[in-house]
Amino acid sequence: MRALHVPDQGTPPVIEDLESLHSCIADLQKGSGPIAIDAERASGFRYSARAYLIQIFRRGSGIHLIDPIAINSLDGASLVIAALNKCMEDEEVIIHASTQDLPCLREFGIDPQRLFDTELGARIAGCARVGLGSLCESLLEIALAKEHSAVDWSIRPLQQEWLDYAALDVAVLIDLRDKVAELLEAQGKLTWALQDFASILKSPPSPPRKEPWRRTSGMHQIKSRYQMAIVRELWLERDRVAAQIDLAPGRLLSDSVISAMAQSRLKSVAELMKMPEAKARIRNEVQKNHIDLWFDVYLRASALPESEWPQLRSKSDSLPPVKIWRAKYPLAYARIMHARIRLYEIATTHSIPLENLLTPEIARKITFDNGAEKSYEFSQSLITKVETQLRLNGAREWQIEKTAYALAQSLCETEAPPAPEPAEEPENGENPPSE
């Protein structure tokens, strides 16, 4: 195992002016093969999800580190960024965990038309651990230093050891892509992965959450609509201020303080500051400077008439949670339980995570069948119906081929299976995070 701390070709200086960006474009045009891209955000530090560093590597062109904040502030930057994007439009772009980086890359102006996602490809190939460091160790026999993965990338100037880390992340991607592609090809899954990559590029941005304040940590302790009104008003004001000053909301006012305020009967700022949660969480000057604001919002929320209090449960267009299907939708419950067993068997056979075979959300939609409590007879027309529903819900053709028959069988079930059911999937249908 070889430990890497700096790329073999060294770490280049950061590109902060248009002349250097023009040189970067010229170098990329001289290179050959796919282009590897990575981006560093300031998640947990800043409100925005913009990129604070973009790394690019292509064989024959070297590594390039771009400061998008500096570049975007220059006159004429949009034309040069468009030229950068133009030189990539017909090339395969390699990104690790692309759904995380694509929004900020597109915000800067980089919009890939062909994608290879090394993390998703590794999932489909059945790799046990799909974080960049783990894959480099298992497939490339390289150990990457990861101690700078959670730093505040909005800080300027960027420290040299951070830049070395960032350059390494992109320097290994092309070799890693080749190894993952070899695994997929050997398993007959490369076309599956390519369909998934294409689907990512076509997917629209996620719509904003309805009533996002309901996801405040500690909401399980909130017992009344009156308390929920306080949480809502504090959350919304915090979000407004955080967006204005570009600070992560939790660094402005923590969820634990919001929850504690909603459960208290505060008469003054002094009482607010005596709360254990406030003593523990309100420390720096930015936080202290907003204390009066939070207390004013608290008083305003406390005085709201009952007609303006939120409902205990939000109205949602999503499916009801599976845990209530047994009582309210027994046929749907029987169908989803059998579907989970069958899908788990298929996923195991193909050495692929269950959520990558078919997202739990799609499986629930198919088996819930709009709440229809009617049984089906197994037939080709039922399989065709399932295939259509899968396609309408965004399933890829390879997923439809592998799962439609099993889902059609499950729609014909009328009793839940007696055997222990597989482990519960996450209700949101998302992949677990990479390590």
N, C-alpha and C positions, 0 to 999 in steps of 0.2 A: 504494500500500500504506500503510495507516494503522497506526502503531505504538500499541498500547494498553499502558499501565502500571497504570491504575486504571479501573474500570468508569465509564461515562458518568454513572451515577447515584450514584457514590461507593461507598466501602466501609463497611458498617454496623459497629457494635460487635458483639462476640461475645456470644451469648446464653448466660448462665451461671446463670440462675435461672428458676424455674417461671413467674413472672409475665411475664417477657419471652418465654418459650416460648408462653404463652397468647396473647400479642399476635401472635406469629409465625403461629399457627394462624388467628387472626382475619383477618390480612392475606391469608393464602393463600386463605381462603374468599372474600374480596372480589375476588381476581384471576380470570382466565379462561384457558382453554386448558391445554395440557400443563404439567407441572411438571418442571423440570430439577434434577437432584441430582448432587452430586459428593461424594467423601469423601477425606480425607487420612489415610494410615496412617503408621506409623513403621517401615516395612520396612527391614531392615538395621540397625536400632537396638534394637528391642524384640522380645521373643519372640512376643508376641501379635500378631494381625493386626487388632486392634480399630481403630475409627475414632477419631482424635484431633481431627478437625474435620469437620463435615458442612455442606455449602453447598447452599442451596435457592433457586431463582429461579422466579418465575411472572410473566407479564405482568400488570401492574396490582397486583402485591403487593410488588414489590421483591425485593432479595437478602436472604437471612437466613443468618447464620453461627452454627452451634450447636456448643458445646463439649460433646460427649457424655460426657466424663469428669466434668466438673463437674455436668451434669444428672443422670447416673446416681447420683451420690453423695447426692442430695437425697431426703428422705422424700416419698412421693407421686409420684415421677417416673414410675413405670410407667403411672399413669392418664393423665397428660398426654401421654406418648409415644404411648399407645394412641389418644388423641384426634387427635394429629398424623397417625398412620397412617390413621385413619378418614377424615380429610379428603382423603386421596390415593387411597382405594381404588377409586374409579370413574374416575380420571383417568389419562391416559397419562403415564408417568414416563420422562424422557429421561436416559440415563446413557451416558457414553463408556467403552467397554470394561467392560461391566456385570459380566462374570464376576469381575473383580477387586474390584469394590466391593460387589456384592450380599451376600456373607457378612457383612461388617462392618456394613452397613446393617441387615440382618436381626437381627444381634446387638443392635443399638440398639433395634430395634422397627419399623423401616420395611420393609414387605414389599410391593413393587409388585405389582399385579395385571395391569397393562398396561405393556408396555415398548417403548421405541424406543432401540436401541443405535446411536449415531452411528458408532462405529468399525466394528462388524460390518456395518451398512448400507453404509458406504463401501466395505468389502471386496467385498460382493456387487455393488455398483455398478461395481466395477472401478477404483476410485481407486488410483493408483500408491503413494501414501503416505497412511497412515490415522491417524497420530498427531494429537492434537488441534491442535497448533501448525501442522502441515503442512496439515491440512484447512481451518483458519481462513485460512491464506494463499491456498490455491487456490480456495476456494469463497466466502469472505467478504471477501477482500483485506484481512485484518487480521493484523498481526504481534503475537503474544503473547510477552511475556518469560517464559522458562522456566527461569531460573537458580535458582529455589527449588524445583524439582520433587523434589529428593532430600534435603531438609533433614529434621531430626529433629522431627517434628510433636508429639512427646510433651513437648517443652520448654515450660515455662510461665514467664513470659507469652510468648505468641506475638508475634513481631515484626510491626510494621505492614506492612513490605514483603511479608512472607509472606502476611498476610491479604489484601493487594491482589491478589497472585498468585492466591490461592484464590478470591476473589470473581470475578475475571476468568474463571476456568475454567468457572464455572457460568453467568456472564452471557451467554456466547456460544452456549450449547448449544441454545437454542430456535431461533435463527436458523440454526444449523448443521443442526439436525434438518430444518428446512424445505427447505434446499438439497439435503440427501442424499435426502429423500423425493422431491423433484422429479426427481433423477437416476434413482432407482429406478422411478418412474412412467413416465418417458420410455422406459426400457429394458424395460418390462414385467416388472420384477422385484420390485415392491413386495410382492406376495403372498408371494414367496419369503422376503423379509426378515421379514415379519410372522410367518411360520411359524417361522423361526429364533428370533425374539425370544420367541415363546410357548414354544418348546422350552427356552430358557434358564431361564425362570421355573419350568418343571415339573421340571427336572433335579434329582435328589437331590444332596446334598453328595458330593464325591469321597471314597471310602473311604480310610482311612489306608493308607499304603504298607506292604507287607510288608518287614520288615528294612530300614528306611530308612537304617541305618548303612552299607549297601553302596554308597550313593551318595556317600560321603565322597570329597572331592577327593584324588587321589593313589592311589586303590585299584589302579590299574594297576601300581603299584610293589610291591604286597603279593603275595608269592609263596607263602606257606604258610598253612595253617589256624591255626597257632600265632600268626602275625602278625595274622591276621584276628580272632582272639579278643581280642587287645589293642585293635585298632581298635573292635571292637564294644563292649567294656566301657567304654572311654574315651568313645565317642560317647554311649552310654546315660546315663552319669553326667553328662556335659556337658549333655545335653538335660534331665535332671532338675533340675539346678541352674539352668540358663538359664530354665526355666519358672517356677521358684520365685522368682527375682529379676527376672523379666520383662526379660531382656536377650537380644539376638540371639546365638545360640550361637557364631557366628564371632567375636563381640567378647569372648567369655569365653575360648575356646580355639580357635585356628584349626585347620582341617583339616590344614594342612601340618605342624603340630606333632604332631598325632595320628599321622599317617602316619610321620613321622620317629621318634617314640617306638616305634612298632610294629617298626621295622627296626633298632632299637638294642638293645644289651645294657646297660641302665643299672644302676648299682650305688648311686647316690645322687642326691639332689636337685641337688647341685652339678654332677654330670655332665649331668643334664637341662638345667640352665641354661646349660651350655657349648655345647649344640647350636646350630649356626647358625640353625636355624629358631626356636628359643626366644629367642635373642638378638634376632632381628628382629621376633618377633610377641608376645612377652610383655613389655609395657612399663608399662601403667598399674597402679594399686594394686589394682583389682578382679581383674585377671589374676594379679598376683603373690600376692594373698591366697589363691589356690586352688592354688598350686604343690604344696604338700604333699598335697592331696587327689588331684591327678592322679598323683603318684608312687605313692601308696598304691593307687590303682586299677590302675596299671601293674603293681605287684608282685602284686596279687591275680590279675590276668588272666594274668600270666606263670606263676602256680602252678596254673592250672586243669588238670585231667587232660585227656588227649586226647579222652576221650569227650564232653567239653563244648565242644570246639572247633567252630566252625561249618563247614559244608561249603564247599568252594571255590565251588560254584555253588548258588544258591538254587533251591528248588522253586518253580515258578511255574505259575499257571493260564493265563498268556498264551501267545500263539502263539510258536513258535520264530522267531528272526530270519530274514528273507527270505534272507540271505546263505548259509544252510545248506540252503535248499530245493532248490537245483540238484542237490545230491548225494543228499539224503534223500527229497525229495518232488518229483521231476522234473515230474510233471503239474501240481502246484500252482504250481511255478516258471513253467512255460509260461503258465499262466492269469494269474498276477499280472503277468507282463511284458506280455502282450497287453492286459490290463485297464488298466495304466498308460498305455499308448499311446493307447488309445481314450478314457479319461477325460481325458487331457491335451488331446486334440483337441476334446472337448466343452467343456472349461473355456476353451480358447482361443476357440472359436466364440462363447461367451457372455461373454467378457471377465470372467472370474471366477477367483480363485485356485483352484488344484486342490484344496487342503485344504478350501475352502468348498463346492465342488461335492460332494465326498464325502470324509469323513475317511479318511486312509490306513489307519487301523485297521479300519474297516468294509470297505474294499476287500480287505484281507488276509483278514479272516474269511470273506468270501463266496468268494474264490478258493481259500483253503486247504481249505474244505469239510470241516472236521473231519479233515483228513489223508487223505481218501478218494482213493486213486490209481485212479480210474476215469474214463473218458471219457464225455461226454454227446453226445446228438444234439440239435441246436437245435430247439426247439418252443415253442409257446405255454405248455405246462405248465411248461417250464423257466423261461420268463420269469416266470410266476406264482410259481414257487418262489423265484426271486431276489427278487421284490417282497416276498414274505412275510418272507424273511430280512433284507432291508433294513429293513423296518418293525420287526421284532423287535429289531434292533440300533440303533434310534433315529433312522434316517434320516427326514427330512421328506418329505412327499408330493411336493413339487417335485423333490427329489433323486431320489426313486424314479422319477418320470416321466422324468427326464433320463438316468438311468444304468442302469436295469434291463436294457434291451435290450442295451447294450454289455457288461454283465457276463455276461449269459446267453451272448452270443457268445463271450466269453473263456473260459467254462467248457467250451466245446467244443474248445478248442485243445489240441494234444498236443505241439507243438514250440515252443520259445521263439523269438521273432522274431529274425531275423539282424541287423536294423537296430540301431543304438545305442539303448539304452533311455533314457527321460527321466531327469532328475536324480532321485536318491534322495530320497524324502520322509522327514521325521523319523519314527522308529519309534513315537514316542508319539502321533502324530497331532495334535499341537497346532499352533495357528496360530503363526507367528513373531511375536515381540513387536513392538508398535508402536514407531516411532521417537519 
